Amino acid sequence: MKFEHLLSDINGFGRFQIIIVSISFIARFTLPCHFMLGNFIAAVPAHHCDFSVLDDAGVIRNLTQEQRLTVSVPVQEDGTPSSCKMFLEPQFHLLINPNDSDLFIVPCQNGWVYDNSTFKSTIATEWDLVCDQKWQNKATATIFFIGVMFGAMTFGSLSDRYGRKIMLLVSYIFGMLFGIASAFSTSFIMFTVLRFFTGFSITGIVIVSSVLSVEWVDIEHRKLVGVLDSLSWTFGNAMIPAIAYYVTDWRWLTVAVTSPLALAILTWRWIPESARWLIANGKFEKASFYMQQCAQMNKKEDFAGQMTPETLSSIIVKERKDRTYSYLDLVRTPKMRRLALLTGIVWYGVASTYYGISFNITGFGLNIYLTQFVYGAIELPAKLSVYYLLDKVGRRNTEVASLLGAGVCLGINIFIPRGMSVFRTSVAVLGKGCASAAFTTVVLYCSELFPTVVRQNGMGYNSSMGRLGVSLAPLILLLDEVWRDLPQVLLCSIALLAALVAWMLPETQGRCLPETIQDIEDEPAGKCLAESRVVDTTEIPLKSKDNNEVAKTY
């Protein structure tokens, strides 16, 4: 007897499961906001050197703003004032002959003047992270996602060891504490350290809640739950530009996107522990409690009395968890090694592609609020299409097609002229939709590939590989100084490689979740990882009207 059989009897997607998904949505909303926060708090507004030092005699004061810029700041090749250079002395003759190139130009000597019409303040304006220091501005996103990467590994391991529920609370509390603290940083170093720990803490929310939701629903509704969970990202991605539009100070914007975690902490008490995890760890009393609670909330009281510890102990688990599993178990056996290698590459490719497009909201010459909103809005039809495709063509085909679509869009944009901003943005939005579909699929897909005893370790490892891709994405975008199209070429190549690797994974559509490592190793190469539900149903007699046969089976 498998866990799916019991879960089907008490309704694998009823009120109990809907509450889990709904509560998880609250905290998951803040994740995309934090992940995209750098697009706004690290935004670099238009700026030029502070040339007030050139006006000691008060001569420039009598000129118009345009004339002041002309005599104080050199012009770039595109005709705009330089952001990082100034004249050592006022060049009044440029008012008559603007083409004189024999001038003494130096880096900014007295700081910068910023255009505050869009942003009241950002970390770039707070600590002058521009020109020679702009790499530090990009590095803040990299540091944040390095924290996310290490957090994924840590929470994945601890969640398999101590349980899903308690580690979810830890992630809530520390994510809120570090997030709020970072908003009151007094130095750039303090800010980057706190952002690291914010990323480290909040990543537990996504990997724990995703697995917890999947482990509580039946086979037929796994794809629905996967899509519903991912819609929290769509909602967050679409809301962050609206929040940032009205909250233009970077400190209060950080507080605003962190505050939903306070509500998540209050609602945590209603989140159940994973019954699968409890059974795999031999905690049958607690598993019985939650299974009975599930039966009662789903109006299946007739089955509640049958969810006894003795019944749960008869569930087929070849490897009772009488030992502690770790990340080493992902590579101890041949097929687990192959699975870990392939899924890790796919996660890296999906994350690099998704965030490489997401971070480039200023690269197309349009309003960043509108671009970010459209980037978020496109995810809704993309994820609805995933819901349809997961059953029609399967998990693997959906993943491969989505990555190929993203790669093709990135490749097309290499050849579109820079002046065609609207067209380039439209292609990028389509690519973002494909990347979003790939991300939605890969979370559900990989949670079905790994066995229960190491599922959180597997998701933690995969998430860390994804965050490695995310942390490198801002640095890839900096390569446009080497060659303008180099970032697009690299991201396109990564997406196509990930699609090729995804094709090498087995299909999981309509299959029971594997419970043990042995389930993986026993499967023939290229086959699905667990027995089909159709085969499993032959193990249990048909139910009679009074459920007597069911009772006898147990």
N, C-alpha and C positions, 0 to 999 in steps of 0.2 A: 504494500500500500504506500502511495506517495502523498506528500503534503497537499498536492493539488486536488486530490480526491476529497479530502476533508474540507478544504477551502471552498470547493464547489458546492458541498452540502450546505454550508452556512452562508452562501452567496459571496462569491469572490469579488463582487463590486456592488456593494450596497451602501447604506448610510455610513457605516463604519469607515469604509475606504474613502468615501467622499470627504469626510471630516479630516482624514489624514492629509489628503491632497490640498484641501482648502487651507488648513493651518500652515502647511509647508509653503503655500503660495505667499504668505505674508512676509516671511523672512527671505525667500528667494527673490522677491521683488528688488530688494536692496543690492543684490549681487551685481546685476548688469549695470546698475547706477554707479557702483564703485568701480567696476571694470571700465566703464566709459567716462568716469569722472575726470580723468586726465585730459580728455578732449576740451574740457572747459576750465578747470582750475589751473591747467598748465598752458592754456592758450597764450599765444604771443600776439598782442595787439600791434597795430602800426606804431612805429617808434622811430625816433631819430636822436642824434646826439644832443645833449643839453649844451647849447652854444652861448648860454648867458655869460660865460667867462670872457667871450669876445666883445662884450658890450660895456667894457669898463668906462669908455668915454661917453656912453649914452647915445651914440650915433645910430646904432641899429634900431633903437627904440622908436625912432620916427618912421621906420619903414613898415610896410604891410607884412603880414605873416608870410606871404609867398615870397616877397623880396628878402626877408630875413633868411629864409631857407636857401635862396639862391646864392647869397653872399657867404653863407656859413657852412653849407652842406653840399658836397659834390653830388653829381647826378650819375646814376647807374646807367647801364647800357639800354635798359628799357625806358629810360626817361624819368624814372621816379627818384626821389631823394634817397641817398644812401642811409641805411639803418645803422651802420657801424663805423662810418668815416666822417671826418669833419675837416675844415680848413684850420691851419694853425693861426691864421689871421683873417679878418674879413676881406673878401675879394669883391670890392665894390665895382670893379670894372666888368664883372660878369653881368651886371644889370644892362650893360651896353653890348658886350660881346660874350654871350653865353657859351661860345664854342672854344674858348681859350683852355687848352689842356695842360699848359705848363704851370701847374699849381702844386703847392706843398700840402699834401694830404696826410693826415695822421689819424690813428684810432681815436674813438671818443675819449675825451680827457676829463669830463666832469659828469659822467653818468648819462642817462637817457631821459627823454620826455616821451610819454606814452599817450596814445589815444584812448581815453577812458569812455568813449561813447557806447561801446558794446559791453565791456567788462569794467566794473568798478575797481576790482583788483584781482590779480592772479598770482601764482607763485613766481611767474616770470617777472612781473612788475615789482613784486615784493622784494625779491633778492637779485634782480637784474640778471636773469638767466637768459641772456641774449648774446648774439654775436659769438665771441670766443667761448662763452659759457653756455651756449645753447645745448651742448651735449648733456649738460647736467639736467636740463629740463626734460630731455628725452629719457635720461637715465632714471628719473623718478618712476616712470611707468615700468621700466625693466626691473627696478628694485622691488616694486610692488608685486609684480608677477613672479619674481623669484621667491618671494614670501609665500605666494599662492602655491607655487610648486612644492616647496618644503612642507607647507601645511597639508597639502593633499596626501603626501606620503605618510605624514604623522597621523592625521586623523583616520586615514584608511586603515593603518595598522591598529591604532587604539580602538577603533570602532569594532574591529573583528575580535579584539581581546576583551573589551569591557562592555560592549553593547552599543547599539545605534542610538538609543534615546539619551543616555547620559552624555555622550560625546556631542550630540546635537546641542544640548544645553551649554556645554563648555564653549562651543563655537559661537553661540548667540552672545553669551556674556562678554567674552574677550573681544569678539568682533565689535561690539558696541563700545566697550571701554577704549580700545585702541583707536577706533574710528573717530570718536569724539575728541580724544586727546590730541590726535594729529591736527585737528582744526585749530588748536590753540598753540601750535608750535611757535617757538620764538627764534628759531634758526633753521636754515635749510637742512643741516645735518639731523637735527631733531625731527624734522618733518619726514625725511626719508626713512629714518629708523622706525618711526611710528607707522608709516605706510607699509613698511615691510611686515610688521607684526599684524597690521590690519588685514593684509592679504593672507598672511599665515592663518589667521583665526577664521575669517569668513569662508574660506574654501571648504571647511568642514560642513558647512550648511548644504552645499550643493551635492557633495559626494555621499553624505549620509542620508539626506532626505530623498535623493533619487533612488538609492538602493532600498531604503525603508518602504517607499511607495511600491516599488516593483515586487518586493517580497510579500506584500500583503494582498496582491490582486491575483485573480486567476489568469489563465493563459489568454483567454479571449479579450481581456481588457488591458493587457500589458501595454499594447501600443497606444491605447487611449490615455492611460496614465502618463506614459512617456511624453506624449504630445502636450497634455495639460500642464505637466511640470515645466516643459520648455516654454509654454506661453507666458509664464511669469517673466522670462527673459525678454520676450517680445514687448510685454507691457512696460517693463522697466526701461528698455531701450527707447520706446516711444515717449515715455514720460520724462526722462532725464533732460531732453532739450527744453521742455516746457518749464520744468523746475529751474533749470539754469537761466532761462530767459528772464524770470522774475527775481531770482536770487543771484545777483551778479557779483557778490563778494565771495571769494573762494572759501573763506572760513565758514560762513553760514551755509554755503552750498554743501560742504562736507557734512555739517551737522544735519542738514535736511535729509540727505540720502541715507544717513545712518540711523535716524530716529525710528524707522519701522521695526528695528530689532527689539526695541523696548516692548512693543506689542507682542512680538514673537516670543519673548521670554514669559510674558503673562499667559500665553496660550499653550506653552510647552507641556503643561501638566496633562493636557488631553491627548497628547501623542502617545501611542502604545509602543512598547518594545516589539521588535520583529520576532514573531513566533517561530519563524524558520531558524533564526539565530539561536533562540532559546532551546529549541529541540536539538539542534546540532551540538549545543554545549551541554546537553543533558539536564537542562533546567525545565523539567516537565511540569512542575507545579505552576510556575509563572506562565508558561506557555498555555496551560489549561485555562488559567484565569483570563488571558487575553482572547483566547479562542471562544470561550463562553461569552465574554463581553461582545465579541464580534457577532456571534449568533443571535444574541438578544437584540442588539441594535439593528441588525438586518432582518428582524422579524422571523428568525428561524429558531424559535424557542424549543421546538421538538428535538433539535439536534444539540442544543446547549448541554444537556445532561450527558451526552455521549462524548463530549470533548474532555475526557478524563486523562490524568497523567498516564494511566495504563494504556489507553488508546494511543496517545501521542508517542509513547515509547515503542510502539509497534511499527512506526513509520520507517520505511526503508532508508537507513543511513548506515552505510558500511563502515564509515570512519567516525565513530563518536568522538567528540572533541575532548579527549582526555589529555591533550597536549596543546601547547600554544602554537598557533600558526603565525608565520611571518612572511616577509617578502621573499625570503629564500625558497619558500614553497612554490613560488611562481616559476622557479628555474630548476627545481630538483629533478623533475621528470621530463622526458623528451617532448611530449605533446604540450605540456604546460609551458615549456620554454618557447616552443614555436608560437603558441598562442600569445604569450606575453610580448614577444618580439614584434609580431605582426600588428597587434592592437596598439602597441606603443608608437609605431611608425604612423599608423593611421591617425591616432590622436594628435600627434605632433603636426601632421599635415593639415588636419581639419582646423586646429586652433590657429596655426600660422596664417592660413588662408582667411579665416573668418576675421581675425583681429587685424591682419594686415590691411584688409579692406576697411574695417570699422574705424581704425585710427586715422585713416587718410580722408578726413572730412573737410580739410582745407585745400586739398590738392586739386580740386576741380573748379575753383574760382567762384563757387556759389555760397550763399548764406549758410553758415555752419549749423544754425539751429534747424533750418529746413532740411539740410542734408542729413543730419542726425535723425530727425523725425522720419524721413522717408526710409532711411536705413532700418529703423525700427519697425515701421509700418509694413515693409515688404516681407517681414518675417511671418506675419499672420497668414497670408495666402501660401507662403512656402511651407509652413508647418501643417496647414490644413491639407495640402497636397501630399505631405508625408503620411498623414493619417490614412489617406486613401491608398497610397502606394505600398505601404508596409505589408499589407495583406495581398495586394494584387500582384506585386512583383517580388516581394520578399525584402528582408532587411539588407542583405548583401547588395542586391541590384540597386536598391534605393540609395545606399551609401555611395556606390561606385558612380552612378549617374549624377548624383549631386556634386561630387568632387570634380567630375569631368566638366559639368556645367560651369562651376566656379573657375576652373582652369581656363576654359575657352574664353570666358568673359575677360579675365585678366589678360589673356593673350591678345584679344581684339583691341583692348584699350592701348596696347603698345603702339598700334598703327594709326590711331585716331589723333588728328592734330590737336595740340593743346588749346587752340582757340575755340574749339567746339565743346565748350564747357557743359552745356546741357546734354549733348549726346554722350559725352564721356561719363557724366554722372549717371545717366540712364543705364548705360552698360554696367557701371560699377554697382548700381542698385540691384540689377538682375543677378550679378555675381554674388552680391551679399545675400540675396534670397537663396541661391544655390548653396552657399556656404552655411547658411542658417539651417537649411534642410539637412545638410551633412552632419552638423553638430547635433541636431535633434535626434537623428537616427543613431549616431555613434554611441550616445549615452545609453539608450535603450538596448541597442545591439550588444554592447560589451557587458552590460549588466546581465544579459542572458547567456553570454558565453562562459563566464567564470562561475565555478561552483560556490555554493553557499559558504563553505568553511573558509574560503579565501576571497569571497566576492568583494569585500571592502578593501582588502589588500590589492586586489586586481584593479578596482576602480581608483584607488589611491595612486597606484603606480601609473595608470593611464592618465589620470588627471594631472599628475606631475609632469608627464611627458607633454601633455597639452599645454601646461603652463610654461614649460620650457620654450615651446613654440611661440606662446604669447609674449614672453619676456624678450625674445629676440626680434619680434615684429617691429617695435619702434626703432631698433637699430638697423633693421633692413631698410626702413623708410629713409634713414639718413644717407643711404648709399646713392641717393639721387644726385649728390654732389660729385660722385665719381662718374656716373653716367645717368642721365635723366631717367631712362627707362629701366635701369638695373633692378630696382625694387619690384617692378611689375614682372620682369623676366623671372626673377627668383621665386616669387610667390606663385606664378603660373607653373613653374617646374615642380614646386613642392606639391601643389594640388594634384597634378597629373601623376606624380610618383605615388602619392597616398591612394589615389584611385586604383592604381595597379596592385598595390599591396592589399587593399580591401577586397579585391577580387579573389585573393588566396584564402580568405577566411571562410569557415563553414556557415551554412544557413541555419537560423534558429527559429524560423517562422513555425508557429503551432507546436512547439516542443516544450516539454516540461523543463523546468530549470534544473541543471545539474546540481547535486547536493555535495558531492565529494570529489576529490582529485582523481579517485579511481574511476569515477564516471567519465572523466575526460580521457584517461589512458585506455579504458576498455573500448572506446568507440573506434571503429575502423577509420583510417585516414580519409579525410574528405567527407565523412558523414557528419550528421548532426550530433550534438553533444549529449542528448538525452532522448529517452524513448518518447515516441509519439503518444499524444493523449488518446488517440484511437486505440493503440495497443494496450495502454494502461487500463482502459475501461473494462477490458475483459477480465481483469483480476477481481472485479467487484460485481457481485450479483445485482440484477435489477432490483430496484426498490419496490416493495409492496405498498399498498395504500396505508397500512398501519405502521410501516417502517420496521416491521419485525425482522425482515431479512437483513436490513442494514445493521440492526442491533446484533444479530448473530454474527455478521461479518466482523464486527469489532470485537 
